[in-house]
Structures are given as C-alpha cells and as structure tokens.
Amino acid sequence: MAIDYNSTAQLLGAFGVLDRAKPVLLNLFFPMEQTFDTEEVYFDRVQRARKLAPFVVPTIEGKPQRSRGYTTMGFRPPYVKPMHMIEPQKMLKRRVGEQLLGNMTPQQRFDLSLFDNMLIEDDQITRTEEWMAAQLLLTGSMTCQGEDHPPVLVDLNRNASHTVALTGALRWNQTGVDPYANLRGWAKTVQRNSGFHPGVVVFDPFAADYFLNSPGVTRVMNTYRQTSGNVDLAGKVTGGGLGEEVKYLGSIGEFDCFQYQQLYTDDAGNVQQFMPDNSVIMGNPVGCQGIRTYGAIMDADAGLTPLARFPSVWKEKNPSAWFSMVQSAPLPLLGWADATFSATVA
C-alpha cells in the first residue's frame, strides 16, 4: 500500500517471533561450566569401586588391594564465530518498528543494529551448544561438521545398551504396551551400569502423548507440582506457559516428567528438531556430571584469557562497513555418560 502523505498514521509496532535460544537440555543436564586456555580439554574418568571389605582374622596380616584405575579422555572443542556486517547506507533508512518516515538518528540505528546482531550471534552459539547437548544425551556421541569444518567425532563411550529403539508390537503406539514399565526397566539398566537412578525423563511431544494416554499412567500421574507456569530445571527457571518449549507434565513414581521440543535452522536452511519424533531421554542430572567446557579463543585480542564468549567489533574503510563477531569454542561433556539413557519409542 502506498503511503498517503496527506493522511495521519501511526505505526502499531513490529510483530516478530520470539526466537531467543532456550538452552533447556544444557540447563538441566549440564549445569557446570569451565573454561580452558588450551586447544584441548581433558578429564579423568575414575573406575567405580564396589568391592566389599574382605573378612579377616584379627591376627592375620592385611593384604594390600589394587587402587581404582582411571581413564583420561581428551577432546578438541569445535570452533564457532558467527559474524555480521553493518553497511553505513542502511543506517539512513527506517528500522523495523521505527515510526513511519523515521524518528531516529543514523547513529541510534547503528547502535541498535549492532546490539541486535551480537544478540543473534550469541543465540546461534547457544543453539549450537543445545544441539551438541541433545546429541550426547540421545546417542552418547556427536559428529561436529560444517562447510569449513571437517567431520570430527566426539564419542563418550556410553554403554551401547543405553540407546534403544522399540520395534513391532513393543512400540508405544501399539495396544497392550506399558510405557511406565519400560521406564522402570530402563532405569534399572542405568542404575546397574552407573550407580545412579535416572529420575528425570524428557519426552518429545509425540512420545509424551503416547505416555500420558497409556492406561497405566493416567491412573497414577500426579500433575499438581507445577506452579505459576514455571518449571524449575535443576535450579534454572524455565517458562512453562503456553508457547514455551518445555512443559512440566508431572511426576509418576520415581520419575519427574517433562515435554520438550525446540526448532533450529540447519546450514541448508531446513527447519530441524532438537528432539527427534518419538524420542525419550532419561538421566540423573547430578550423576551424569554434565559440564560446559570452552577451549581457548584463537584471537590475539582476547588476551589469551579463557572465555566462554569473545565479542568483537571492527570497521573496514574500503568499502566502508562495520563488522561484529562472537567467537567461542564450546563443548558440552558428560563426565559419566552411563547415567543417561535414550529411546525411540515408535
């Protein structure tokens, strides 16, 4: 519609999607953070010691026992540095949401554009971390690959029995199945192999529907723990109201149940899901010892200081333009991957 300069008009505003990154899985299973001033990060995985103390006669000399062993695992965090360009001529035009015909100075538009771009760059890194966390929880490993990044496998050597896919009549969309019995059985497997009970269960929306609609679950599900539309995920408050990515479903027996789904756009421009359809994640947030690690920032201006994020702004003269960039070397890790479990249920 052409603007009639003889009429009066008021811009109602700019309507956009609320697409800030929400690190639900990171907050739930990876609460710790550590930065390094090296390219690689290492951790020691100590072997479990479950032996009983041997019975002896008091007058017999005690026998020394072998100390528990450990395995050192090292990884090189992948590098990310999303960047944007701000062209000076665009600052002479009205910003989205600005009053018709403009009421800002070019400098004000520049400042807001710079802030918007750096916010987007930080969100992109957070989404990448959430994707990495999802892969580790779903499979115990992940492959980091990009247009300018060769495939790199990060494998935490999770027990193969902790990743299952139900088939045939065992699937949750079949009659006569008992999803709650499945959870209890899988929890026993995790308890036996890790020593931790996976009391937190995260469903994608389809798996949540199958679970909630099963006869055995609907009779006993306690749905009275959610208050004020908020969910407390391992000490991190995440919105649980309409339109949010995570919902608290309730508790059943020894499990706290959540529904979660979040979308992202891949390098090809396709919309993807963090949680595959019909997927379930189980874990013990304390036992899995999830930690967000960050390798060294490969930038002299960073001052060789360990940082989770390093933002920078600079300008070029010919042609004239400003650039913003946020650098990071993120790598979520599970110190005890066997305290997690995943299943495809349909």
C-alpha positions in Angstrom: 0.0 0.0 0.0 1.4 3.4 -1.0 1.8 6.0 1.8 -0.6 8.9 1.6 1.5 11.8 2.9 -1.7 13.9 3.4 -3.2 11.5 5.9 -2.3 10.8 9.5 -0.9 7.5 10.5 0.7 5.7 13.5 2.9 2.6 13.4 1.3 0.0 15.6 4.6 -1.8 16.0 6.7 -4.6 14.7 5.5 -8.2 15.3 8.1 -10.9 15.3 8.6 -14.4 16.5 10.0 -14.9 20.0 13.0 -16.9 18.8 15.6 -16.5 21.6 17.6 -19.6 22.2 16.4 -21.5 25.2 19.1 -24.0 26.5 16.7 -26.4 28.2 18.9 -29.5 28.0 22.0 -27.6 28.8 20.4 -26.1 32.0 19.0 -29.5 33.0 21.9 -31.8 32.4 25.0 -29.6 32.0 24.8 -27.1 34.9 28.6 -26.7 35.4 30.9 -24.6 33.3 34.7 -24.5 32.9 37.0 -22.5 30.5 40.4 -23.6 29.4 43.4 -21.6 27.9 44.3 -24.7 25.7 43.1 -26.1 22.4 42.1 -29.4 24.0 40.2 -30.3 27.2 40.8 -33.4 29.2 39.0 -35.2 32.1 39.7 -38.4 34.0 37.0 -41.0 34.3 37.6 -42.9 37.5 36.5 -46.6 37.6 33.8 -47.5 40.0 34.8 -49.3 43.2 32.1 -51.6 44.5 34.1 -54.3 46.3 33.2 -55.3 49.8 35.8 -55.2 52.5 37.2 -58.8 53.0 36.7 -60.6 56.3 39.9 -61.5 58.0 41.1 -62.9 61.3 42.4 -60.1 63.6 45.7 -61.8 64.0 46.3 -62.2 60.2 48.2 -59.5 58.3 46.0 -57.4 56.0 46.6 -57.7 52.2 47.0 -54.5 50.1 44.4 -54.1 47.4 44.8 -52.6 43.9 43.8 -48.9 43.7 41.0 -48.0 41.4 42.0 -47.1 37.9 41.0 -44.2 35.7 40.8 -43.3 32.0 41.9 -40.0 30.6 39.7 -38.7 27.8 40.7 -35.7 25.7 38.7 -33.7 23.1 39.3 -30.6 21.0 36.3 -28.3 21.1 35.0 -27.2 17.8 35.3 -23.5 17.0 32.4 -21.1 16.0 32.4 -17.5 15.2 29.2 -16.1 13.7 29.6 -12.7 12.1 27.5 -9.9 10.7 28.2 -6.8 8.5 26.6 -3.4 9.0 26.6 -1.2 5.9 26.5 2.6 6.6 24.0 3.4 3.9 21.4 1.1 5.6 21.5 3.3 8.7 19.9 6.1 6.6 16.7 4.0 6.3 14.0 3.4 8.8 14.5 0.4 11.1 11.8 -2.2 11.5 9.4 -0.9 14.2 10.6 2.7 13.9 8.0 5.4 13.4 7.0 6.0 9.8 9.4 8.3 7.9 11.8 7.7 10.8 12.5 9.4 14.2 16.0 8.0 14.9 19.4 9.3 14.0 21.7 7.1 11.9 23.9 6.6 15.0 20.9 5.4 17.0 20.0 2.9 14.2 23.7 1.8 14.1 23.8 1.1 17.8 20.6 -0.9 17.8 21.7 -2.9 14.7 25.0 -3.7 16.4 23.2 -4.9 19.5 20.7 -6.9 17.5 23.5 -8.6 15.5 25.5 -9.6 18.6 22.4 -10.9 20.3 21.8 -13.1 17.3 25.4 -14.3 17.3 25.2 -15.3 20.9 21.9 -17.1 20.3 23.4 -19.0 17.4 26.2 -20.3 19.7 23.7 -21.2 22.4 21.7 -23.2 19.9 24.8 -25.0 18.7 25.5 -25.9 22.4 22.0 -27.1 22.8 22.3 -29.3 19.7 25.5 -30.8 21.0 23.9 -31.5 24.4 21.0 -33.2 22.7 23.2 -35.4 20.6 25.2 -36.5 23.6 22.1 -37.3 25.5 20.4 -39.1 22.6 23.4 -41.2 21.4 26.4 -40.7 23.7 28.3 -39.2 20.8 28.2 -36.5 18.2 29.8 -35.5 14.9 30.7 -31.8 14.5 30.8 -30.9 10.8 30.4 -27.7 8.8 31.2 -26.2 5.4 34.7 -25.2 6.6 35.0 -27.8 9.3 35.9 -31.5 8.6 33.8 -34.2 10.4 35.1 -34.6 14.0 33.6 -37.4 16.2 33.2 -36.9 19.9 32.4 -40.2 21.5 31.9 -40.6 25.3 31.8 -44.4 25.1 28.3 -44.7 26.6 27.2 -48.2 27.2 25.5 -49.4 23.9 22.6 -50.8 25.9 21.7 -47.2 26.9 20.4 -46.4 23.4 17.4 -48.4 22.3 14.7 -48.3 19.6 11.5 -50.2 20.1 10.1 -52.2 17.2 7.0 -54.1 16.2 4.4 -54.7 18.9 6.7 -53.1 21.6 6.2 -49.6 20.2 4.2 -47.2 22.4 1.7 -46.6 19.6 0.6 -50.2 19.8 -2.1 -51.6 22.0 -1.2 -53.5 25.2 2.1 -51.8 25.8 3.1 -50.4 29.2 5.4 -47.3 28.8 5.7 -46.9 32.6 7.1 -50.5 32.8 9.6 -49.5 30.0 10.8 -46.5 32.1 11.3 -48.7 35.1 13.2 -51.3 33.2 15.5 -48.8 31.6 16.0 -47.1 34.9 17.2 -50.4 36.3 19.7 -50.7 33.5 21.1 -47.3 34.2 21.2 -47.9 37.9 23.1 -51.2 37.4 25.7 -49.7 35.0 26.2 -46.3 36.6 25.0 -46.5 40.2 22.6 -43.6 39.6 18.8 -43.6 39.2 17.7 -41.6 36.1 14.8 -39.8 37.8 14.4 -37.1 35.1 12.6 -38.0 31.9 12.3 -35.8 28.9 9.8 -36.7 26.1 9.3 -35.1 22.7 5.6 -34.2 22.2 4.7 -37.4 20.4 6.3 -39.7 23.0 4.6 -37.6 25.7 1.2 -38.2 24.1 1.7 -41.9 24.0 3.0 -42.0 27.6 0.2 -39.8 29.0 -2.5 -41.7 27.2 -1.4 -45.1 28.3 -3.9 -46.6 30.8 -1.4 -47.4 33.5 -0.1 -43.8 33.5 -3.3 -41.8 33.5 -4.4 -43.5 36.7 -1.4 -42.5 38.8 0.1 -39.4 37.2 0.5 -36.6 39.7 0.1 -33.3 37.9 -0.1 -30.9 40.9 3.5 -29.9 41.3 3.6 -27.2 38.6 3.1 -23.7 40.0 2.7 -20.3 38.3 3.6 -21.6 34.9 7.2 -22.1 35.7 9.4 -25.2 35.8 12.5 -25.5 37.9 15.1 -27.4 35.9 17.9 -28.2 38.2 17.8 -24.8 39.7 17.2 -23.0 36.4 13.7 -21.4 36.0 12.3 -22.0 32.5 8.9 -20.8 31.4 6.2 -23.4 31.4 3.4 -21.3 30.0 1.7 -21.5 26.7 4.0 -21.4 23.7 7.1 -22.4 25.6 9.4 -25.2 24.6 9.4 -27.1 27.8 6.4 -28.2 29.9 6.4 -30.0 33.3 4.0 -33.0 32.8 4.0 -34.2 36.4 5.6 -37.0 38.4 4.9 -40.7 38.4 6.6 -43.0 40.9 10.2 -42.1 41.0 10.2 -40.0 37.8 9.8 -36.3 37.1 8.5 -36.0 33.5 8.9 -33.1 31.0 7.9 -32.5 27.5 10.4 -30.6 25.3 10.8 -29.6 21.7 12.7 -26.8 20.1 13.5 -26.0 16.4 16.5 -24.7 14.6 17.5 -24.0 11.1 20.4 -26.0 9.6 23.1 -24.8 7.2 20.9 -25.8 4.2 18.0 -23.6 5.5 15.9 -26.6 6.6 14.0 -26.5 9.9 15.1 -29.3 12.2 14.1 -30.5 15.7 16.4 -30.9 18.7 14.3 -33.9 19.9 13.5 -36.4 17.1 9.9 -37.6 16.9 9.0 -40.3 19.4 12.2 -39.8 21.5 12.7 -40.1 25.2 15.7 -39.0 27.3 16.4 -40.2 30.8 19.1 -39.1 33.1 20.4 -38.2 36.5 21.4 -34.5 36.4 23.8 -35.0 39.3 25.2 -38.4 38.3 25.9 -37.6 34.7 28.2 -34.8 35.8 27.4 -32.6 32.7 29.8 -29.7 32.2 30.0 -27.0 29.5 33.7 -26.7 28.6 35.2 -23.9 26.4 38.6 -24.1 24.7 41.0 -21.3 24.1 39.9 -18.3 22.0 42.1 -18.2 18.9 42.3 -14.4 18.8 45.2 -12.2 19.9 42.8 -9.5 21.0 41.3 -11.9 23.5 44.5 -11.6 25.6 45.0 -15.3 26.0 42.3 -15.3 28.6 39.9 -18.3 29.0 36.5 -17.2 27.9 33.1 -18.7 27.0 32.4 -15.9 24.6 34.6 -13.3 23.0 32.7 -10.5 21.2 34.5 -8.1 18.9 33.6 -5.1 16.6 35.8 -3.6 13.9 35.4 -1.5 10.8 36.8 -1.6 7.2 37.4 1.5 5.2 37.1 0.4 1.5 34.3 -0.3 1.1 33.1 1.2 4.4 31.4 -1.2 6.7 31.3 -2.4 10.3 31.6 -6.0 11.4 30.5 -7.8 14.6 31.5 -11.3 15.6 31.3 -13.5 18.7 33.8 -16.3 19.0 33.6 -19.5 21.1 35.0 -23.0 21.4 32.1 -24.8 23.1 32.0 -28.5 24.0 29.4 -29.9 26.5 30.7 -33.1 28.1 29.2 -35.8 30.3 31.6 -37.0 32.9 29.5 -40.1 33.5 27.6 -40.8 30.3 26.2 -44.1 31.6 23.9 -42.1 33.9 21.9 -41.2 30.8 19.6 -43.2 28.5 17.6 -42.6 25.4 14.9 -44.5 23.5 13.0 -44.2 20.3 9.5 -45.5 21.2 7.5 -45.5 18.0 
